[in-house]
Amino acid sequence: MSSPCVSSSHLKNKSDYKLSSPPLLSDLPLREIPGSYGLPFFGAIKDRWDYFYVQGEDQFFRSRMEKYNSTVFRVNMPPGPWISHDSRVIVLLDGNSFPVLFDTFKVEKRDVLTGTYMPSTSFTGGYRVCAYLDPSEPAHASLKSLLLSFLTSKHEEIVPLYKSCLKGMFDELEDQLRGKGRAEFGPPNDVVSLEFVFRLFCDGKSPLDTKLESKGPSMFKKWLICQLAPLKTLGLSKLLIPIDDFILHSIRLPFFLVKGDYKRLYDAFYSSATSYLDKAESFGISREEACHNLVFIAGFNAFGGFLRWFPLFIKWVASGGETLHRELAKEIRAAVRCEGGVTLNAINKMTLTKSVVYEALRIEPPVLYQYGLAKDDLMIHSHDAAFKIKKGEMIFGYQPFATKDPKIFHNPDKFIGNRFVGEKGEKLLKYVLWSNGRGIDDPTMDNKQCPGKNLVELLSRFFLVEFFLRYDTFSVEIGTLLSDTTVTFLSLKKATTSA
């Protein structure tokens, strides 16, 4: 029950939802999986060009879904030759079939984080880090348990730490707006993201106080690009596409390009993350293995995730316009007044704020892909048919389609801030799949759900709280860089009422 101190005006608008009543699974017709991989080698190249240069991601999947009249079909997924050893996948595009990718009894998650290829372990100190391990591997349980235990121990520190990091960001954005009339979100987000992550895992120490100095964000970015280049495109002119395709999708960028940067990152964490590494030893994990895993967690999962997620988040909150902004500000300020400050209890009372976070995660999830190898012959079900998948076949889910399934969500392509408000809205949370798991589930050592799921959702809500305590509304300009969203603030209207 919501507090009487919290404004509930937004509750007058019913959440948009559409819970379908599907037929019993046993009643669904069995259908052969449609689609083709084409000729060996050349089929994979054609699909790669369609994906990156001819159609683009969404149209690549939509055109085939329409052609086969099916949300389940066969296709090749990039990068293909000569990086992927096998590019053939079975695609799942609906919210009904997609969750099989979370079932670790049915699918194996060994070395499939990045899909049909895996970056060299040189980028992680020679170790297969936790993200590439299947839960059946003994090291997975110890490494993930360590991380979950550590995050639990930091529960009370997370909000104050993130608050201290955010203040400098807002000041910088305002300075840029005064000086240039526009403010790029990327650079301050880089700094805040690494500052928060490093201080969280390194006993409060700032990366600026290590040998990283101010170069940590750029070092992590180079390290990330070398691993993820096969999934990116530079967006070059048509004449230069063959060069783009050869450099990014046909050859692996070598580790030696970032070897020095990685050593400095590793050394900084090794010398600073004393409590984490001590805890690792109590879990039976060597300090060396724990530190390489920590660099990956901090750099790939956390820092890399924040770089992608927060621009997307701001983009969609901006799209809600001044009406949504004022509703958020009203709810946030009322809850903070009622609780006497920005507390976890206050944040938990902000139902619209929570809904906006989930709606942004639904409409454009920061993680686009999920992969898994069928452990045995199995049956999957879309809304309309049943399909047999053979043992060893690679299953691929494109998340932006599954989370915009029109048989689950009404107006799925529209950002509706209050979609998840109320009892009926809450029932839809299980279809928000961004974290390699359902929105209502939690990460455990036995699954592959993102260990930082709850942290990301909390920080996103807290970001809105701090933002709308300070501002009434804002406007932005949206762009792209290396297939990722960029945000430039064009205005920030200071708050006219206080909490």
N, C-alpha and C positions, 0 to 999 in steps of 0.2 A: 504494500500500500504506500502511495506517495505521501510525502509530508505535506501538511496544510500550508507550510511556509513556501512551497515551491509552486510557481505559476504552472497551470496546466492548460493554458489556452490552446496550445497546439494539439491537445488531445481531442478537441472538438472535430478535427479533421480525421476521418477514419483512415487507417493505413491501407495502402493499396496492396491487395493480396489476392491470390487465386489458387487455392488448394484444390488440385484436381483429384478426382476419384477414379484412379486407374483400374483396369480390369485385374482380376487375380492373375498372378504371374503364370500359373498353370494354364490359363486360358489364352495367353499370347501365342500367336503363330510362330513356329520355328522358321527362321529365314537364313539363307546363306549370306555371309558377310559380303556386301558388294564392294566394287573397287578393284583396282589393278596396280601392280608395282611397275608395269612396263618392262621394257627390255633391261637385262642386267646392265648396270653402270649407267646407261643412257636414261633409263627411266628415273633414276635418282637425281641425275643432273637436271632433267626437265622439271621435276617437281621442285627442286631447289630454286631454279630460276623463276618458276611461277610464284613461289613463296616470297622471295625477296624482291624481285624486280618487275614481274609482269602483273601479278594480282595483288600482292601484299597479304599480310597474315589473315585478316578477317575474310577477305574475298576468296582466298585460297581454300578455306574450309567451307564457306557458305556455298560456293559454286558446286563443290562436290556433294555437299549435303542435298542440294536441290537436284543435281543430276541423278543421284542414286535414290532420292526420296527416302533418305535414311540418315539418322544421326550417328550411325555406326558404319564405318567403311574402312577400306584398306588404302594406304598411300605411303609414300616415302617421306620421312621427315629429315630436314637439314641437320647437319651439314652435308652428309653423304660423302662420296669419294673425294679425297682419299683420307678423310679424317674418321668417318664412321666405319666401323667394321661391318655393320648391317643397318641400313636405314629403313627397313620395312617395319611398319607399325599398323596396329588396328586403332583407329581413332574413335574416341567417345566424346560426343558433343552435347549430351543431355544430362540433366540433373539426376535422372533415375539410374543410368548405367555408370556414371562417373565414380560414385563411392566405392566401387570394387577396387579402385586403386589405393584405397586406404586399408584394405583388408589384407594384412600381412600373412594370413593363413592361405590366401589364394594367390597373392602376387609377391614376387621377390623384389626387394628394393636395393639389391647389391649393385653399386657402381652405376646407378641410373639417375643421379641428381641432375645432371646436365643433359640427359637424354641418350641419344644413340652414339655418343662419344663420351669419353672421360678424360679430363686434363691429366697431364703427367703428374705423378706423385712428387716430382721435383718441386712443384709449387707448394707442397705441404710437408717439406722436410723428409720426404721418402715414406711418409705414413699415409695409409688410407684413413682419412679422418672420419669422424662419426657420421657425418652427413652422407657418406658413400657406403656405410655399412648396413647390412640387413639386420633386423632385430634378432635373427637366429644366430648371429655371430656374437660370441661372448663379450668381445670388446665393446659392442654397442651398448649393452646394459650398463657397464661400469662408466663409460664416458658420458652417456646421457644422464645417468643418475647423478653423477658429479655435478653437471651443469644445473639440473633441476634443483638439487640440494643447495647449490650456491645461490641461485636466484631467489629461492625461498628465504635464505638467511639475510638477503638484502632487501626484503620486502618493504621495511619501514624507511629505507634510505632512498628508494627509487624516486619518489615524487619530489622531495626536497632537492635532490641532486639534479634532476632534470629542470626544475624551476630555476636553479642558479645558472644553468647553462643557457636557458632560453632568453634570459633578460638581455644579455649582450646581443643576441640576434635581433630582437625588436629595436634596440637602440641603433644598430647598424642600418637596418632597413629604413628607419626614419631619417637618419643622416643622409643616406643615398637619395631618398626622395627629395629632401630639401636641396641637395646639391645638384642633382641631375634630372629630377622630375620622374625618375623611374628607379627601381631597386631590384637587382637580380637576387633571387632567393637561393640559388645554387651555392655560391661561395660561403655565405654564413651557415647554411644548412650543413655543408661539409665540415666546418669547424665545430659546430654544436654536436653533430653526430659522433665525431671521433672523441671529442672532449667528454661527452657523456659515457660512451662505451668504455673508454680507457679508464676514466675515474671509477666507474662501476666495478671493473674487474681488477683494478690496480690500487686498491686501498686508498682511493681518493686522490692519487697522484695524477697530475696533468701531463699529457704528452709533451707539452711545451717545456717541461722540466726534465725531459730525457734527451737523448741524442737525436730524437726525431725532430725536436724543435717545432717549427711550423710546417714541416714537410710531410707529416704523417698522412693527411688526406691524399696528396698527390701520389705518394708511394703506394697506398692501398689501391688507388684508382688504376694505376699502371698494372699492378698485380692482378686485379680483377679483369681488366681488358684482355690481358694475355690468355686468361682461362676462358672467357666468355666470347671472344671475338668470333668464333664459328657461328654464333647465334645472332650476330649483329650485322648491320650494313652501314657504310659511311654515307649513303645517300648521294653518291656522285652522279654526274651527268651520264646520259645513256652511252656516250662514247667511252666512258671510263669504267663502265660496269664490269667488263672482263677483268680489269685490274683489281677492282673491289672484290670480285668473286674469287680470284686466285689467291689474293693475300689473306682474306678472312676465312674462306670456306674450303680451300683446297690444301692448305698447309697449316701446320700447327705453329703458332708463335712460340719460339724457344724460351725456356726458363732463364737462360743467361741474360736476357734483356732486363730482367728484374731481380737477378740474383743478389746484387748488392743491396737493393731496397728491402728485399725480404729478410736479409740477415739483420738489417738495422731494426726492422719491425719485430723480428723474433727476439733480438737482444733486449729491446725496450720492454717487451712484455715479460721476458724471463727475469729481468732484474727488478721489475716493478710489481708483478702480480704474486707477491709472496704468499698471501693468504690462500689464493686459489690453488697455487702449486703445492702448498703444504696440505691442503685438503685433498688434492689429487693423490698424494702419496698414501693418505689414509684409506683411499679407495683402491689401493694396489696399482696405481698408474704411475709410471716414471715421470719425473718432472719434464723431461724432454718431450715425451709423447703428449703429455698434457698441454705443454706450451704450444706445440705445433697445432694441436686441436684448438687451443684458445685463440691463436692468431686467425685461424679460419673462422671461428665463431664471431670474433670481433670484427674481422675485415669483410668476410663474405656474407654471413648471415645478418649481422647487426648493422655495421657501417654501410655495406652495400645495399642492404634492405632499406635502410632509412633514406639513402640517396634516391632510390626509386620511389618509395612509398609516399614521402611527404609532399613532393611536387604533385603527384596524382591526387592526393588527399585535398590539397589546397585548390587544385583545379576544379574538383567537383563541389567543394563547399562554395567556391566562388560562383559556380553555375547556378546555385540556389538563389542568388540575388539578395537584395536588401531585405525582402520579407523574411526569408529564412534566417538571415544574419540577426535581425532584430528579435526573432523568436528565440534563437540560441542565446543571445545576450540577456534577454529577459529571464530565461530559465536559469542560466548560469549565475547571474547576479543574485537572484532570489535564493538559490540554494546556498550560496556562499554567505549571504546575510544570515540565513537561518542557522547555519552551522558555526558561524563566527570565524570563518576562514576556509581556505581551500584544503579540505580534508578528504580522505577516501570516502567517508560517509556522505559528504556533500556531493562528490562526483557520482556516487552510486545512485543518488536521487535524480540525476539529470537524465531523464528517459529520452528526450529528444536528442540530446548530445550523443548518447550511446547509439541511438538509431542512425544518426548521420554517419558515424564511424562505420557501422556495419553496412550501410548503403553504399558508401564509397568503396569499401572492400568488395562488395558484391558487384558493382557495376564495372569496376576496372581493377581486378585483383592484382596486387604487385607481383605475384607469382603466376606466370602464364601457363606453365606446363606441369604435368605430372606423368611419370612413367612407372611401369612395373612389368616384370616378366611373369607370365602365367606359370605357377608352380606345378600345376596339373591341368588336365583337360577341365574346362569349366564352362558354365552357362552364364551369360549376362543378359540383362533385360533393359531395353529402352522402354519408352512409354507404349510403343506399338508392336514390338516383336521381341523374340528371344533369339540369341545367337550363340553358337558354339565357338569357343576359342581353344586352340590346342596348346598342350604343354610346351613351354619354351617360346611362345610367340610374345612379341613386345606389344604392350598395351599403352596407348598414349591418350591423355585427356587434355583438351584445350579449355582451360578454366573459364575464360571470358564468355564462352558460349554456354557452358554448364550453369554458370551463375546468372545468366540472362535467359534461362529456359522459359519460353512463353507459356508452357503448360504448368509452370509453377508460379511465376511472377506475372502479375498484371502490368502492362506497360513496362516491359523489362528493360528497354533501352532508355527509359526516362529516369533521371535522378529524382527520387522522392524522399525527402529528408525524414519524414515520419513513417516510412514504410514498416519499420519494426517496432512501432509504439503499440502498446496495449497487448492483451492476451493473444489475439489473433496474429498480430505482428510478431510476437515472440515465437510463435510456432514456426515461423519461416526461417528462424536463425539457423536451423540445421542445414539449410541449403546454401549457406554462406561458406564456401569451401576453400578459402584462400590459403589456409595454413597446413595443407596436406592432411586435412581432417575436417569434420563437420564443425560448424560454428558453436554447437552446444557441447562439444567434446573437449577434453583436456589432454595435453601431452603427457605421456608416460614412457618409461623405459622400454615398454613392449610395443610401442607404435612408432610411426615415423612422423607424427605431427610435430610441427615446429615448436621447439622448446620455449621459444620466446613469444608464442601466440598471445598469451594473456598480457605480457609486457607491452607488446606492440599496440594492442587494443587500449590498454590503460594510458600509455603515453599519447596516443592519438586523442583520446578524450581530454587528457590534461592539456594538450596543446590547444584545443578549442577553448578550454576554460581560461587559460592565460591570455589567449588571443582576444576573446570577447570580453574579458574584464578590462582590457586596454582599448579596444576598438569597437565601434558600432557596426561598421561595414567596410568593405574594401573592393577593389577591382584589380584584375590581373590581365596580363597578356601571356598566352600559351604558345610554346614552340616545341621543337624536338631536336635532340642531339644524340646521335648513335642509337636511334630508335627509342630513346627515353624522353619523357616529358620534361620540359623546362618551364619555369614560372618567373615572370617579372611583375612585380607589384607596380601598379600605376597610381594607386591611391590607398591611403589608410586613414579613415576618419576616426579621430579620437573619441573615446567614450564620452557621452553627454550626461550619463548617470553613473553612479558608482554602486558597488556592491553594498 
